[in-house]
Each structure stands twice: as structure tokens, then as C-alpha cells.
Amino acid sequence: MAQPGGSRPVTVSDVQQLVKRKDEIEAQIKACYELLEGQKGVGMNGPLVDAEGFPRDDIDLYQVRSARHDIIFAEESVCRERTLDVTHSCSPRANGVTTGLQNDHKALMKQVEEALHQLHAREKEKHAKDEAEALAEAMSQNQSLPQAFAKVNAVTPGSPASISGLQVDDEIVEFGSVNVNNFQNLQNIATVVQHSEGRPLSVTVIRGGKKVHVGLTPKRWAGKGLLGCNIIPLQR
């Protein structure tokens, strides 16, 4: 498992393993207290000798001393917010504990804190980078889009405009030979439509921030005019 400060970035799995080990140590500490309570309630301060000064024979002195030893190492740093049920012995030999639980617990708590800090910092950095990239992409896209000069504000179903795929709110950047450089008024578009009856016109619009090409053929239909849509000039 990678340790905080190591060469490999800390992962969520690393933190989970650290927390698991911390929980194991806290469970061992709890088991020690339970063992002491099970030894005639001797606890941390009960006497280990009888009234005559002899070692008590009603408790397991070795287990009591071992449990007290481990708790003394751990009592200042144990996390008091959580307790776990355990079934294993508290004996240092039985559990393979060769160093103070306090030292193990402190080290693991520090590692967990550092690992979480690294994860949060990396997520914050990634979020900021994603936002910057999205903004740059949007700005680049907006800069690359040609300027529109008119807008579609109505399309009649079944009309030539509707059949071609023209939609309400489409912003027109090219309508046949008309573009932002030579557009003066809507009569420019009307002239192109009249001279293109029955022939496809290349129309380019901006829709949802993207350029869309539409093949529009002005022609007679059941409705009024040759297009069946309403176009208004854009005020820039």
C-alpha cells in the first residue's frame, strides 16, 4: 500500500486500508478494557495483590498486566467516537502486538489525515482543471463561430422551412449568398428566395452553440410564401 508522501499518488483504496488497520487497533484497545473488566472488574487501578500482600490468585495476572501495558500506550490517542465488538484475545502474544498500540494508532491517524488531504487536494485540482478546460473550449468555440445577422422566430409545420430542418431560434450566418458582410435588411433574403424558387439554397445557422448546415428549397406549398417561416434581423 502506498504511504502518504510516497512516490505513488494516494488512492481511495490506500485510505480504506489505513482506516481498516486503525479500526483493528481500536478494536484491540477495546478488547483490552473488556478483558480487564472480565478479571473481577480489576480495571486499570484495581490491586494485583491481596490484603496480605501476596499476588492475587483469583485473576490472571499476566493478562491483566499485558492489557494494562497496551492500554497505557494507547489511552491518550484512542478514538473515543467509535467502539467495535471483538471476539479475539487482548493478549499481545496472541495478537502479535510487539509495539505499543498508541504509537501504531498515532501513526495510522496521521497517515489517514495526510492521505485524505492529498485526495481532497487532487480532487479540487482536477475539478479546477476540468472547469478551466471547459471554459477554454467554450471560448474557443465561440470565437470560431461566424457572426449571425438574422434569427428564425417561427416555423410552420409542413412548410419547406420545416421540411428542411430549420428550427425556431436558429441564428442565420449564411443564407445563400447573403452573409453578415453584405446583409442590409430582410429584403436581401427575400430577393435570394425569389430567385431560388425550386432550387436548393445552402443555409448555415448557429444552433446550440454549433454550426448547422441546412438545405432549403423555396417552393410553393399550401401556406403563404415560399418558405413558411419568419425571419427577423438580429440587433448587434
Accessible surface in RSA format (square Angstrom, percent):
REM  Atomic radii and reference values for relative SASA: ProtOr
REM  Chains: A
REM  Algorithm: Lee & Richards
REM  Probe-radius: 1.40
REM  Slices: 20
REM RES _ NUM      All-atoms   Total-Side   Main-Chain    Non-polar    All polar
REM                ABS   REL    ABS   REL    ABS   REL    ABS   REL    ABS   REL
RES MET A   1    99.41  51.5  26.88  17.8  72.53 172.7  35.87  30.5  63.53  84.2
RES ALA A   2    14.42  13.3   3.23   5.0  11.19  25.4  13.56  19.1   0.86   2.3
RES GLN A   3    77.61  43.4  73.75  53.9   3.87   9.2  50.93 108.4  26.68  20.2
RES PRO A   4    18.51  13.5   1.22   1.1  17.28  62.8   1.22   1.0  17.28 107.4
RES GLY A   5    72.96  90.0   0.00   N/A  72.96  90.0  38.26 105.0  34.71  77.7
RES GLY A   6    46.24  57.0   0.00   N/A  46.24  57.0  26.68  73.2  19.56  43.8
RES SER A   7   127.38 107.6  81.41 108.6  45.97 105.9  59.85 127.4  67.53  94.6
RES ARG A   8   113.01  47.4 105.86  54.0   7.15  17.0  67.36  92.1  45.65  27.7
RES PRO A   9    81.94  59.7  72.89  66.4   9.04  32.9  81.04  66.9   0.89   5.6
RES VAL A  10     0.86   0.6   0.86   0.8   0.00   0.0   0.86   0.8   0.00   0.0
RES THR A  11    51.20  36.4  49.52  50.2   1.68   4.0  48.30  64.9   2.90   4.4
RES VAL A  12    93.20  61.3  90.26  81.7   2.94   7.1  90.26  78.4   2.94   8.0
RES SER A  13    57.55  48.6  54.86  73.2   2.69   6.2  33.11  70.5  24.44  34.2
RES ASP A  14     3.90   2.7   3.90   3.9   0.00   0.0   0.26   0.6   3.64   3.6
RES VAL A  15    11.84   7.8  11.84  10.7   0.00   0.0  11.84  10.3   0.00   0.0
RES GLN A  16   113.41  63.4 105.39  77.0   8.02  19.1  38.71  82.4  74.70  56.7
RES GLN A  17    87.25  48.8  81.10  59.3   6.15  14.6  31.32  66.7  55.93  42.4
RES LEU A  18     0.91   0.5   0.78   0.6   0.13   0.3   0.91   0.6   0.00   0.0
RES VAL A  19    43.89  28.9  43.89  39.7   0.00   0.0  43.89  38.1   0.00   0.0
RES LYS A  20   134.95  65.8 130.68  80.2   4.27  10.2  76.96  69.3  57.99  61.8
RES ARG A  21    87.64  36.8  86.51  44.1   1.14   2.7  35.95  49.1  51.69  31.3
RES LYS A  22    15.48   7.6  15.48   9.5   0.00   0.0  10.13   9.1   5.35   5.7
RES ASP A  23    24.35  17.1  24.28  24.2   0.07   0.2   8.84  20.8  15.51  15.5
RES GLU A  24    72.75  41.8  68.18  51.6   4.58  10.9  33.96  65.7  38.79  31.7
RES ILE A  25     0.01   0.0   0.01   0.0   0.00   0.0   0.01   0.0   0.00   0.0
RES GLU A  26     8.96   5.1   4.47   3.4   4.49  10.7   4.36   8.4   4.60   3.8
RES ALA A  27     7.61   7.0   7.49  11.6   0.12   0.3   7.61  10.7   0.00   0.0
RES GLN A  28    21.20  11.9  21.15  15.5   0.05   0.1   4.03   8.6  17.16  13.0
RES ILE A  29     3.05   1.7   3.00   2.2   0.05   0.1   3.05   2.2   0.00   0.0
RES LYS A  30    43.82  21.4  39.73  24.4   4.09   9.7  36.86  33.2   6.96   7.4
RES ALA A  31     6.07   5.6   2.98   4.6   3.08   7.0   3.37   4.7   2.69   7.1
RES CYS A  32     1.04   0.8   1.04   1.2   0.00   0.0   0.00   0.0   1.04   1.1
RES TYR A  33    87.94  41.1  87.64  49.9   0.30   0.8  70.56  53.0  17.38  21.4
RES GLU A  34    80.34  46.1  69.47  52.6  10.87  25.9  42.34  81.9  37.99  31.0
RES LEU A  35    29.57  16.5  18.16  13.0  11.42  28.7  28.27  19.9   1.30   3.5
RES LEU A  36     0.81   0.5   0.81   0.6   0.00   0.0   0.81   0.6   0.00   0.0
RES GLU A  37   115.83  66.5 101.54  76.8  14.29  34.0  46.21  89.4  69.62  56.8
RES GLY A  38    63.47  78.3   0.00   N/A  63.47  78.3  35.26  96.8  28.21  63.2
RES GLN A  39    34.53  19.3  32.78  24.0   1.76   4.2   1.87   4.0  32.66  24.8
RES LYS A  40   143.39  70.0 105.13  64.5  38.26  91.1  62.16  55.9  81.23  86.5
RES GLY A  41    44.78  55.2   0.00   N/A  44.78  55.2  16.55  45.4  28.22  63.2
RES VAL A  42     7.46   4.9   0.00   0.0   7.46  18.0   3.95   3.4   3.51   9.5
RES GLY A  43    12.75  15.7   0.00   N/A  12.75  15.7  12.75  35.0   0.00   0.0
RES MET A  44    48.71  25.2  33.25  22.0  15.46  36.8  33.25  28.3  15.46  20.5
RES ASN A  45   145.23 100.2 114.20 110.4  31.04  74.7  38.59  92.9 106.65 103.1
RES GLY A  46    18.00  22.2   0.00   N/A  18.00  22.2  13.42  36.8   4.58  10.2
RES PRO A  47    86.93  63.4  76.35  69.6  10.58  38.5  86.93  71.8   0.00   0.0
RES LEU A  48    31.82  17.7  26.79  19.2   5.03  12.6  26.79  18.8   5.03  13.5
RES VAL A  49    73.66  48.5  68.57  62.1   5.09  12.3  68.57  59.6   5.09  13.8
RES ASP A  50    63.27  44.3  50.05  49.8  13.22  31.3  33.52  78.9  29.74  29.7
RES ALA A  51   115.45 106.2  64.59  99.7  50.86 115.7  77.79 109.5  37.66  99.8
RES GLU A  52   140.91  80.9 109.82  83.1  31.08  74.0  47.11  91.1  93.80  76.6
RES GLY A  53    50.41  62.2   0.00   N/A  50.41  62.2  26.37  72.4  24.04  53.8
RES PHE A  54   124.51  62.3 124.41  77.1   0.10   0.3 124.51  75.5   0.00   0.0
RES PRO A  55    84.48  61.6  73.28  66.8  11.21  40.7  73.32  60.5  11.16  69.4
RES ARG A  56    45.24  19.0  38.38  19.6   6.86  16.3  11.43  15.6  33.81  20.5
RES ASP A  57   143.75 100.7 107.84 107.3  35.91  84.9  45.20 106.4  98.54  98.3
RES ASP A  58    68.72  48.1  44.99  44.8  23.73  56.1  36.02  84.8  32.71  32.6
RES ILE A  59    16.26   9.3   0.06   0.0  16.20  39.1   5.38   3.9  10.88  29.5
RES ASP A  60    62.28  43.6  52.02  51.8  10.27  24.3  22.72  53.5  39.57  39.5
RES LEU A  61    30.51  17.0  26.83  19.2   3.68   9.2  26.83  18.8   3.68   9.9
RES TYR A  62   107.52  50.2 102.14  58.1   5.38  14.0  98.24  73.8   9.28  11.4
RES GLN A  63    55.02  30.8  52.98  38.7   2.04   4.9   3.63   7.7  51.40  39.0
RES VAL A  64     0.00   0.0   0.00   0.0   0.00   0.0   0.00   0.0   0.00   0.0
RES ARG A  65   130.54  54.8 124.38  63.4   6.16  14.7  52.70  72.0  77.84  47.2
RES SER A  66    14.20  12.0   8.39  11.2   5.82  13.4   6.53  13.9   7.67  10.7
RES ALA A  67     0.90   0.8   0.43   0.7   0.47   1.1   0.55   0.8   0.36   0.9
RES ARG A  68    34.98  14.7  34.98  17.8   0.00   0.0  16.15  22.1  18.83  11.4
RES HIS A  69    96.75  52.9  91.88  63.9   4.87  12.5  72.98  75.2  23.78  27.7
RES ASP A  70     4.61   3.2   4.61   4.6   0.00   0.0   0.00   0.0   4.61   4.6
RES ILE A  71     0.11   0.1   0.11   0.1   0.00   0.0   0.11   0.1   0.00   0.0
RES ILE A  72   104.63  59.5  96.28  71.7   8.35  20.1  96.28  69.3   8.35  22.7
RES PHE A  73    70.13  35.1  67.98  42.1   2.14   5.6  70.13  42.5   0.00   0.0
RES ALA A  74     0.00   0.0   0.00   0.0   0.00   0.0   0.00   0.0   0.00   0.0
RES GLU A  75    64.16  36.8  63.24  47.8   0.92   2.2  13.52  26.1  50.64  41.3
RES GLU A  76   136.39  78.3 107.45  81.3  28.94  68.9  37.35  72.2  99.04  80.9
RES SER A  77    24.00  20.3   6.94   9.3  17.06  39.3  14.88  31.7   9.12  12.8
RES VAL A  78    26.46  17.4  21.42  19.4   5.04  12.2  21.42  18.6   5.04  13.7
RES CYS A  79    30.05  22.7  19.82  22.1  10.23  24.0  10.20  25.8  19.85  21.4
RES ARG A  80   179.91  75.5 145.78  74.3  34.13  81.3  74.09 101.3 105.83  64.1
RES GLU A  81   161.06  92.5 124.66  94.3  36.40  86.7  49.14  95.0 111.92  91.4
RES ARG A  82   104.74  44.0  95.04  48.4   9.70  23.1  50.64  69.2  54.10  32.8
RES THR A  83   103.87  73.9  76.76  77.8  27.11  64.6  50.09  67.3  53.79  81.3
RES LEU A  84    61.87  34.5  58.40  41.8   3.46   8.7  60.82  42.7   1.04   2.8
RES ASP A  85   139.49  97.7 110.28 109.8  29.21  69.1  38.33  90.2 101.16 100.9
RES VAL A  86    29.83  19.6   6.93   6.3  22.90  55.2  11.98  10.4  17.85  48.4
RES THR A  87   145.51 103.5 106.91 108.4  38.60  92.0  82.51 110.8  62.99  95.2
RES HIS A  88    78.49  42.9  60.81  42.3  17.68  45.2  54.90  56.6  23.59  27.5
RES SER A  89    50.68  42.8  32.96  44.0  17.72  40.8  40.40  86.0  10.27  14.4
RES CYS A  90     6.23   4.7   1.14   1.3   5.09  12.0   1.02   2.6   5.20   5.6
RES SER A  91    14.67  12.4  12.42  16.6   2.25   5.2   9.29  19.8   5.39   7.5
RES PRO A  92    23.76  17.3  22.74  20.7   1.02   3.7  22.92  18.9   0.84   5.2
RES ARG A  93   195.39  82.0 167.69  85.5  27.70  66.0  65.42  89.4 129.98  78.8
RES ALA A  94    73.79  67.8  29.34  45.3  44.46 101.1  41.98  59.1  31.81  84.3
RES ASN A  95    44.29  30.5  15.11  14.6  29.18  70.3   9.07  21.8  35.22  34.0
RES GLY A  96    55.97  69.0   0.00   N/A  55.97  69.0  33.25  91.2  22.73  50.9
RES VAL A  97    21.52  14.2   8.31   7.5  13.21  31.8  12.15  10.6   9.37  25.4
RES THR A  98   129.05  91.8  90.55  91.8  38.50  91.8  75.40 101.3  53.65  81.1
RES THR A  99    76.78  54.6  66.33  67.2  10.45  24.9  68.79  92.4   7.99  12.1
RES GLY A 100     6.01   7.4   0.00   N/A   6.01   7.4   0.23   0.6   5.78  12.9
RES LEU A 101     1.94   1.1   1.94   1.4   0.00   0.0   1.94   1.4   0.00   0.0
RES GLN A 102    26.39  14.8  26.39  19.3   0.00   0.0   0.30   0.6  26.09  19.8
RES ASN A 103    85.06  58.7  78.88  76.2   6.18  14.9  24.10  58.0  60.96  58.9
RES ASP A 104    39.96  28.0  35.83  35.7   4.13   9.8   9.08  21.4  30.88  30.8
RES HIS A 105     1.05   0.6   1.05   0.7   0.00   0.0   0.88   0.9   0.17   0.2
RES LYS A 106   107.98  52.7 100.77  61.8   7.20  17.1  60.66  54.6  47.32  50.4
RES ALA A 107    49.27  45.3  40.33  62.2   8.94  20.3  48.33  68.1   0.94   2.5
RES LEU A 108    19.25  10.7  19.25  13.8   0.00   0.0  19.25  13.5   0.00   0.0
RES MET A 109    76.01  39.4  73.50  48.6   2.52   6.0  73.74  62.7   2.27   3.0
RES LYS A 110   131.65  64.2 128.19  78.7   3.46   8.2  73.89  66.5  57.76  61.5
RES GLN A 111    48.42  27.1  48.42  35.4   0.00   0.0  10.91  23.2  37.51  28.4
RES VAL A 112    13.85   9.1  13.85  12.5   0.00   0.0  13.85  12.0   0.00   0.0
RES GLU A 113   122.90  70.6 117.41  88.8   5.49  13.1  42.68  82.5  80.22  65.5
RES GLU A 114    65.75  37.7  62.86  47.6   2.89   6.9  29.91  57.9  35.84  29.3
RES ALA A 115     0.00   0.0   0.00   0.0   0.00   0.0   0.00   0.0   0.00   0.0
RES LEU A 116    68.00  37.9  68.00  48.6   0.00   0.0  68.00  47.8   0.00   0.0
RES HIS A 117   129.83  71.0 124.90  86.8   4.92  12.6  81.34  83.8  48.48  56.4
RES GLN A 118    56.71  31.7  52.03  38.0   4.67  11.1  26.18  55.7  30.53  23.2
RES LEU A 119    20.82  11.6  20.66  14.8   0.16   0.4  20.66  14.5   0.16   0.4
RES HIS A 120   121.64  66.5 116.47  81.0   5.17  13.2  76.28  78.6  45.37  52.8
RES ALA A 121    49.57  45.6  38.45  59.3  11.12  25.3  45.34  63.8   4.23  11.2
RES ARG A 122    88.60  37.2  85.87  43.8   2.74   6.5  53.08  72.5  35.53  21.5
RES GLU A 123   108.12  62.1 105.18  79.6   2.94   7.0  41.15  79.6  66.97  54.7
RES LYS A 124   161.32  78.7 153.93  94.4   7.39  17.6 102.79  92.5  58.53  62.3
RES GLU A 125   122.86  70.5 115.60  87.5   7.26  17.3  44.72  86.5  78.14  63.8
RES LYS A 126   116.77  57.0 112.92  69.3   3.85   9.2  81.57  73.4  35.21  37.5
RES HIS A 127   113.24  61.9 110.13  76.5   3.11   8.0  77.57  79.9  35.67  41.5
RES ALA A 128    57.20  52.6  50.21  77.5   6.99  15.9  52.79  74.3   4.41  11.7
RES LYS A 129   128.39  62.6 121.82  74.7   6.58  15.7  70.14  63.1  58.25  62.0
RES ASP A 130    63.29  44.3  58.17  57.9   5.12  12.1  26.59  62.6  36.70  36.6
RES GLU A 131   101.39  58.2  93.36  70.6   8.03  19.1  36.54  70.7  64.85  52.9
RES ALA A 132    60.13  55.3  49.58  76.5  10.55  24.0  56.07  79.0   4.06  10.7
RES GLU A 133    94.36  54.2  87.07  65.9   7.30  17.4  42.95  83.1  51.42  42.0
RES ALA A 134    59.85  55.0  50.41  77.8   9.44  21.5  54.84  77.2   5.02  13.3
RES LEU A 135   112.07  62.4 107.70  77.0   4.37  11.0 111.52  78.3   0.54   1.5
RES ALA A 136    59.69  54.9  50.84  78.5   8.86  20.1  55.77  78.5   3.92  10.4
RES GLU A 137   123.72  71.0 116.44  88.1   7.28  17.3  44.11  85.3  79.61  65.0
RES ALA A 138    45.31  41.7  40.47  62.5   4.84  11.0  44.94  63.3   0.37   1.0
RES MET A 139    98.32  50.9  96.13  63.6   2.20   5.2  81.47  69.3  16.85  22.3
RES SER A 140    66.88  56.5  62.36  83.2   4.52  10.4  27.41  58.4  39.47  55.3
RES GLN A 141    69.36  38.8  64.44  47.1   4.92  11.7  17.77  37.8  51.59  39.1
RES ASN A 142    95.62  65.9  81.31  78.6  14.32  34.5  24.42  58.8  71.20  68.8
RES GLN A 143   142.77  79.8 108.15  79.0  34.62  82.4  47.24 100.6  95.53  72.5
RES SER A 144    83.78  70.8  51.59  68.9  32.19  74.1  49.38 105.1  34.40  48.2
RES LEU A 145    36.72  20.4  21.21  15.2  15.51  39.0  21.34  15.0  15.38  41.4
RES PRO A 146    51.65  37.6  37.66  34.3  13.99  50.8  49.46  40.8   2.19  13.6
RES GLN A 147    93.76  52.4  80.20  58.6  13.56  32.3  31.71  67.5  62.04  47.1
RES ALA A 148     1.28   1.2   0.03   0.0   1.25   2.8   0.03   0.0   1.25   3.3
RES PHE A 149     9.13   4.6   4.80   3.0   4.34  11.3   8.07   4.9   1.06   3.0
RES ALA A 150     0.00   0.0   0.00   0.0   0.00   0.0   0.00   0.0   0.00   0.0
RES LYS A 151    58.92  28.7  58.92  36.2   0.00   0.0   8.86   8.0  50.05  53.3
RES VAL A 152     0.00   0.0   0.00   0.0   0.00   0.0   0.00   0.0   0.00   0.0
RES ASN A 153    63.43  43.7  45.14  43.6  18.29  44.1  14.85  35.8  48.58  47.0
RES ALA A 154    45.84  42.1  43.12  66.5   2.72   6.2  45.84  64.6   0.00   0.0
RES VAL A 155    33.70  22.2  10.93   9.9  22.77  54.9  11.91  10.3  21.79  59.1
RES THR A 156    64.44  45.8  61.40  62.2   3.04   7.2  34.64  46.5  29.80  45.0
RES PRO A 157   115.44  84.1  99.46  90.7  15.98  58.1 102.26  84.4  13.18  81.9
RES GLY A 158    53.07  65.4   0.00   N/A  53.07  65.4  34.01  93.3  19.05  42.7
RES SER A 159     0.00   0.0   0.00   0.0   0.00   0.0   0.00   0.0   0.00   0.0
RES PRO A 160     5.66   4.1   1.50   1.4   4.16  15.1   3.31   2.7   2.35  14.6
RES ALA A 161     0.00   0.0   0.00   0.0   0.00   0.0   0.00   0.0   0.00   0.0
RES SER A 162    39.87  33.7  25.56  34.1  14.31  33.0   0.96   2.0  38.92  54.5
RES ILE A 163   125.71  71.5  95.58  71.2  30.14  72.6 102.72  74.0  22.99  62.4
RES SER A 164    29.11  24.6   2.40   3.2  26.71  61.5  11.20  23.8  17.91  25.1
RES GLY A 165    31.08  38.3   0.00   N/A  31.08  38.3  29.80  81.8   1.28   2.9
RES LEU A 166     5.44   3.0   0.00   0.0   5.44  13.7   0.00   0.0   5.44  14.6
RES GLN A 167    90.82  50.8  87.92  64.3   2.90   6.9  24.99  53.2  65.83  49.9
RES VAL A 168    76.58  50.4  60.64  54.9  15.94  38.4  60.64  52.7  15.94  43.2
RES ASP A 169    87.51  61.3  77.12  76.8  10.38  24.6  24.37  57.4  63.13  63.0
RES ASP A 170     1.61   1.1   1.60   1.6   0.01   0.0   0.00   0.0   1.61   1.6
RES GLU A 171    50.62  29.1  50.62  38.3   0.00   0.0   6.66  12.9  43.95  35.9
RES ILE A 172     0.00   0.0   0.00   0.0   0.00   0.0   0.00   0.0   0.00   0.0
RES VAL A 173     4.52   3.0   1.44   1.3   3.07   7.4   1.44   1.3   3.07   8.3
RES GLU A 174    80.20  46.0  80.20  60.7   0.00   0.0  11.67  22.6  68.54  56.0
RES PHE A 175     0.00   0.0   0.00   0.0   0.00   0.0   0.00   0.0   0.00   0.0
RES GLY A 176    28.91  35.7   0.00   N/A  28.91  35.7  10.36  28.4  18.55  41.5
RES SER A 177    84.53  71.4  65.26  87.1  19.26  44.4  56.98 121.3  27.55  38.6
RES VAL A 178     8.25   5.4   7.90   7.1   0.35   0.8   7.96   6.9   0.29   0.8
RES ASN A 179    46.40  32.0  46.40  44.8   0.00   0.0   8.17  19.7  38.23  36.9
RES VAL A 180    56.37  37.1  41.03  37.1  15.34  37.0  41.03  35.6  15.34  41.6
RES ASN A 181   138.37  95.4 100.26  96.9  38.11  91.8  30.86  74.3 107.51 103.9
RES ASN A 182    77.24  53.3  61.53  59.5  15.71  37.8  40.13  96.6  37.11  35.9
RES PHE A 183    37.23  18.6  17.72  11.0  19.51  50.8  17.72  10.7  19.51  55.9
RES GLN A 184   149.32  83.5 116.05  84.8  33.27  79.2  32.57  69.3 116.75  88.5
RES ASN A 185    76.08  52.5  73.34  70.9   2.74   6.6  32.25  77.6  43.83  42.4
RES LEU A 186    67.20  37.4  62.56  44.8   4.64  11.7  62.80  44.1   4.40  11.8
RES GLN A 187   106.60  59.6 101.61  74.3   4.99  11.9  49.06 104.4  57.54  43.6
RES ASN A 188    38.67  26.7  35.50  34.3   3.17   7.6   5.78  13.9  32.88  31.8
RES ILE A 189     8.06   4.6   8.06   6.0   0.00   0.0   8.06   5.8   0.00   0.0
RES ALA A 190    36.20  33.3  29.82  46.0   6.38  14.5  35.86  50.5   0.34   0.9
RES THR A 191    55.26  39.3  55.26  56.0   0.00   0.0  43.17  58.0  12.08  18.3
RES VAL A 192    22.41  14.7  18.41  16.7   4.00   9.6  22.41  19.5   0.00   0.0
RES VAL A 193    11.96   7.9  11.96  10.8   0.00   0.0  11.96  10.4   0.00   0.0
RES GLN A 194   116.47  65.1  97.34  71.1  19.13  45.6  32.42  69.0  84.05  63.7
RES HIS A 195   125.05  68.3 113.57  78.9  11.47  29.3  87.67  90.4  37.38  43.5
RES SER A 196    11.39   9.6  11.39  15.2   0.00   0.0   1.35   2.9  10.04  14.1
RES GLU A 197    73.87  42.4  56.81  43.0  17.06  40.6  19.33  37.4  54.54  44.5
RES GLY A 198    51.36  63.3   0.00   N/A  51.36  63.3  25.12  68.9  26.25  58.8
RES ARG A 199   140.15  58.8 139.85  71.3   0.30   0.7  58.67  80.2  81.48  49.4
RES PRO A 200   106.70  77.8  85.79  78.2  20.90  76.0  85.88  70.9  20.82 129.4
RES LEU A 201    17.66   9.8  14.90  10.7   2.76   6.9  17.03  12.0   0.64   1.7
RES SER A 202    74.82  63.2  63.79  85.1  11.03  25.4  45.98  97.9  28.84  40.4
RES VAL A 203     0.04   0.0   0.01   0.0   0.03   0.1   0.01   0.0   0.03   0.1
RES THR A 204     3.84   2.7   3.84   3.9   0.00   0.0   3.02   4.1   0.82   1.2
RES VAL A 205     0.00   0.0   0.00   0.0   0.00   0.0   0.00   0.0   0.00   0.0
RES ILE A 206    25.49  14.5  22.32  16.6   3.17   7.6  22.32  16.1   3.17   8.6
RES ARG A 207    66.90  28.1  58.22  29.7   8.67  20.6  39.69  54.2  27.21  16.5
RES GLY A 208    79.86  98.5   0.00   N/A  79.86  98.5  45.63 125.2  34.23  76.7
RES GLY A 209    27.29  33.7   0.00   N/A  27.29  33.7  20.22  55.5   7.07  15.8
RES LYS A 210   131.55  64.2 129.56  79.5   1.99   4.7  73.97  66.6  57.58  61.3
RES LYS A 211   104.11  50.8  79.41  48.7  24.70  58.8  32.92  29.6  71.19  75.8
RES VAL A 212    43.07  28.3  39.95  36.2   3.12   7.5  43.07  37.4   0.00   0.0
RES HIS A 213   129.95  71.0 103.42  71.9  26.53  67.9  79.56  82.0  50.39  58.6
RES VAL A 214    10.86   7.1   4.39   4.0   6.48  15.6   8.96   7.8   1.90   5.2
RES GLY A 215    56.03  69.1   0.00   N/A  56.03  69.1  28.90  79.3  27.13  60.8
RES LEU A 216     0.04   0.0   0.04   0.0   0.00   0.0   0.04   0.0   0.00   0.0
RES THR A 217    42.74  30.4  38.97  39.5   3.76   9.0  23.25  31.2  19.49  29.5
RES PRO A 218     0.00   0.0   0.00   0.0   0.00   0.0   0.00   0.0   0.00   0.0
RES LYS A 219    93.15  45.4  93.15  57.2   0.00   0.0  42.52  38.3  50.63  53.9
RES ARG A 220   177.02  74.3 158.05  80.6  18.98  45.2  65.80  89.9 111.23  67.4
RES TRP A 221    63.35  25.4  32.12  15.5  31.23  73.3  45.63  24.3  17.73  28.8
RES ALA A 222   114.60 105.4  63.87  98.6  50.73 115.4  76.46 107.7  38.14 101.0
RES GLY A 223    31.87  39.3   0.00   N/A  31.87  39.3  20.05  55.0  11.81  26.5
RES LYS A 224   193.85  94.6 173.30 106.3  20.55  48.9 123.74 111.4  70.11  74.7
RES GLY A 225    43.17  53.2   0.00   N/A  43.17  53.2  31.59  86.7  11.58  25.9
RES LEU A 226    21.30  11.9  16.18  11.6   5.12  12.9  16.18  11.4   5.12  13.8
RES LEU A 227    18.76  10.4  17.60  12.6   1.16   2.9  17.60  12.4   1.16   3.1
RES GLY A 228     9.58  11.8   0.00   N/A   9.58  11.8   6.65  18.3   2.93   6.6
RES CYS A 229    30.22  22.9   0.04   0.0  30.18  70.9   4.81  12.2  25.41  27.4
RES ASN A 230    72.64  50.1  71.45  69.0   1.19   2.9  16.24  39.1  56.40  54.5
RES ILE A 231    18.87  10.7  10.28   7.7   8.59  20.7  10.28   7.4   8.59  23.3
RES ILE A 232    64.44  36.7  64.44  48.0   0.00   0.0  64.44  46.4   0.00   0.0
RES PRO A 233    52.64  38.4  45.50  41.5   7.14  25.9  45.50  37.6   7.14  44.4
RES LEU A 234    39.75  22.1  23.81  17.0  15.94  40.1  24.38  17.1  15.37  41.4
RES GLN A 235   163.40  91.4 133.75  97.7  29.65  70.6  63.58 135.3  99.82  75.7
RES ARG A 236   175.52  73.7  97.99  50.0  77.52 184.6  77.04 105.3  98.48  59.7
END  Absolute sums over single chains surface
CHAIN  1 A    14654.4      11682.9       2971.6       8062.5       6592.0
END  Absolute sums over all chains
TOTAL         14654.4      11682.9       2971.6       8062.5       6592.0
